[in-house]
């Protein structure tokens, strides 16, 4: 990180662990959205699968943007896939036992999107007064996750209660 960038982010050491957690969460989101896109069946399987593959790509793009910021701040993204589990939010992706239950699959994806929203909101709160570049990134990622939440809620068409993942 350059000298001026360091001055613009004086508390970057405190936000780096959250950026790493968000990075790991996005990798899991990428995989899980893709997995669910292939498991969906029924009359809407093709369109829902395409939507979920698009959300999978969005999650991968978010992970890439987070990795860039982590590097700019002098950190290193998670180096091994096996270490993603330790870095991610302590909340596993909750797939339903019945993988043919489209509603339950979409609710699991929605829960993951909401986890991303909570993480990005925390990063934004931590960085907004001390690191304009990280706060802008977090705000952009939060907007993307909020759009995904809205799209998923529309697909589910009913009000979906928030799950705690516990």
C-alpha positions as CSV (number, residue, x, y, z in Angstrom):
1,X,0.0,0.0,0.0
2,X,1.3,3.4,-0.9
3,X,2.1,6.1,1.7
4,X,-1.0,8.3,1.0
5,X,-3.3,5.2,0.9
6,X,-1.9,4.2,4.3
7,X,-2.7,7.7,5.6
8,X,-6.3,7.4,4.2
9,X,-6.8,4.1,6.0
10,X,-5.2,4.5,9.4
11,X,-7.2,1.7,11.0
12,X,-6.9,-0.8,8.2
13,X,-5.5,-3.5,10.6
14,X,-8.9,-3.7,12.4
15,X,-10.9,-4.0,9.2
16,X,-8.7,-6.6,7.5
17,X,-10.1,-9.6,9.5
18,X,-13.7,-8.6,8.4
19,X,-12.6,-8.2,4.8
20,X,-11.1,-11.7,4.9
21,X,-14.3,-13.1,6.4
22,X,-16.4,-11.4,3.7
23,X,-13.9,-12.8,1.1
24,X,-14.4,-16.3,2.4
25,X,-18.2,-15.9,2.6
26,X,-18.3,-14.8,-1.0
27,X,-16.3,-17.9,-2.1
28,X,-18.8,-20.1,-0.2
29,X,-21.7,-18.1,-1.8
30,X,-20.2,-18.7,-5.2
31,X,-20.0,-22.4,-4.7
32,X,-23.3,-22.8,-3.0
33,X,-25.3,-20.7,-5.5
34,X,-23.8,-22.8,-8.3
35,X,-24.5,-26.0,-6.5
36,X,-28.1,-25.1,-5.9
37,X,-28.4,-23.9,-9.5
38,X,-27.7,-27.5,-10.6
39,X,-30.0,-29.1,-8.0
40,X,-33.1,-27.1,-8.7
41,X,-35.7,-29.1,-10.6
42,X,-39.3,-28.7,-11.7
43,X,-41.1,-26.4,-14.2
44,X,-39.0,-23.3,-13.3
45,X,-35.7,-25.1,-13.0
46,X,-34.1,-23.6,-16.1
47,X,-34.9,-20.0,-15.3
48,X,-34.1,-20.3,-11.6
49,X,-30.9,-22.2,-12.3
50,X,-29.8,-19.5,-14.7
51,X,-30.6,-16.8,-12.1
52,X,-28.6,-18.7,-9.4
53,X,-25.6,-19.2,-11.8
54,X,-25.7,-15.4,-12.3
55,X,-25.8,-14.9,-8.5
56,X,-22.9,-17.3,-8.3
57,X,-20.9,-15.2,-10.7
58,X,-21.8,-12.0,-8.7
59,X,-20.4,-13.7,-5.5
60,X,-17.2,-14.6,-7.3
61,X,-16.9,-11.0,-8.6
62,X,-17.4,-9.7,-5.0
63,X,-14.7,-12.1,-3.7
64,X,-12.4,-10.7,-6.4
65,X,-13.1,-7.1,-5.4
66,X,-12.5,-7.9,-1.8
67,X,-9.2,-9.7,-2.6
68,X,-8.0,-6.6,-4.4
69,X,-8.8,-4.4,-1.4
70,X,-7.2,-6.8,1.1
71,X,-4.0,-6.7,-1.0
72,X,-4.2,-2.9,-1.2
73,X,-4.3,-2.8,2.6
74,X,-1.3,-5.0,2.9
75,X,-3.1,-8.2,3.7
76,X,-3.2,-11.6,1.9
77,X,-6.4,-13.3,0.8
78,X,-7.0,-16.8,2.2
79,X,-4.3,-18.9,0.6
80,X,-5.9,-22.4,0.6
81,X,-9.4,-23.5,0.0
82,X,-9.4,-25.6,3.1
83,X,-8.7,-22.4,5.2
84,X,-11.8,-20.7,3.9
85,X,-13.9,-22.6,6.5
86,X,-11.9,-21.0,9.3
87,X,-12.0,-17.5,7.8
88,X,-15.8,-17.5,6.9
89,X,-18.7,-16.5,9.1
90,X,-19.4,-19.2,11.7
91,X,-22.7,-20.0,10.0
92,X,-22.8,-22.9,7.6
93,X,-24.9,-22.9,4.4
94,X,-28.1,-24.7,5.5
95,X,-29.3,-26.8,2.6
96,X,-32.6,-28.6,3.1
97,X,-32.4,-32.4,3.4
98,X,-34.8,-32.7,0.5
99,X,-32.9,-31.2,-2.4
100,X,-36.0,-31.3,-4.6
101,X,-37.6,-28.6,-2.4
102,X,-37.1,-25.5,-4.5
103,X,-38.5,-23.2,-1.9
104,X,-36.2,-24.4,0.8
105,X,-33.2,-24.2,-1.6
106,X,-34.1,-20.6,-2.4
107,X,-34.5,-19.8,1.3
108,X,-31.0,-21.2,1.9
109,X,-29.6,-19.0,-0.8
110,X,-31.5,-16.0,0.6
111,X,-30.1,-16.7,4.1
112,X,-26.6,-16.6,2.6
113,X,-27.3,-13.4,0.8
114,X,-28.5,-11.8,4.1
115,X,-25.3,-13.0,5.8
116,X,-23.3,-11.1,3.1
117,X,-25.5,-8.0,3.8
118,X,-24.7,-8.2,7.5
119,X,-21.0,-8.5,6.9
120,X,-20.8,-5.7,4.4
121,X,-22.8,-3.5,6.7
122,X,-20.4,-4.1,9.5
123,X,-17.4,-3.4,7.3
124,X,-19.0,-0.2,6.1
125,X,-19.6,0.9,9.7
126,X,-16.0,0.1,10.7
127,X,-14.5,2.0,7.7
128,X,-16.9,4.9,7.0
129,X,-15.1,7.4,9.2
130,X,-11.5,6.3,8.6
131,X,-11.2,4.5,5.2
132,X,-13.2,6.0,2.4
133,X,-12.1,3.4,-0.2
134,X,-13.0,0.4,2.0
135,X,-16.3,2.0,3.0
136,X,-17.2,2.7,-0.6
137,X,-16.4,-0.9,-1.6
138,X,-18.5,-2.2,1.3
139,X,-21.4,0.0,0.3
140,X,-21.3,-1.1,-3.3
141,X,-21.2,-4.8,-2.2
142,X,-24.0,-4.2,0.3
143,X,-26.1,-2.7,-2.6
144,X,-25.4,-5.8,-4.7
145,X,-26.4,-8.1,-1.9
146,X,-29.6,-6.1,-1.2
147,X,-30.6,-6.5,-4.9
148,X,-30.0,-10.2,-4.7
149,X,-32.1,-10.4,-1.5
150,X,-34.9,-8.5,-3.3
151,X,-34.8,-10.8,-6.3
152,X,-34.8,-13.9,-4.2
153,X,-37.7,-12.6,-2.1
154,X,-39.6,-12.0,-5.4
155,X,-38.9,-15.6,-6.5
156,X,-40.2,-16.9,-3.2
157,X,-43.2,-14.5,-3.4
158,X,-44.0,-14.9,0.3
159,X,-42.5,-13.1,3.2
160,X,-39.5,-15.2,4.2
161,X,-38.5,-15.1,7.9
162,X,-34.9,-14.4,8.7
163,X,-32.9,-17.5,9.7
164,X,-30.2,-17.3,12.3
165,X,-28.2,-20.2,10.9
166,X,-27.9,-21.7,14.4
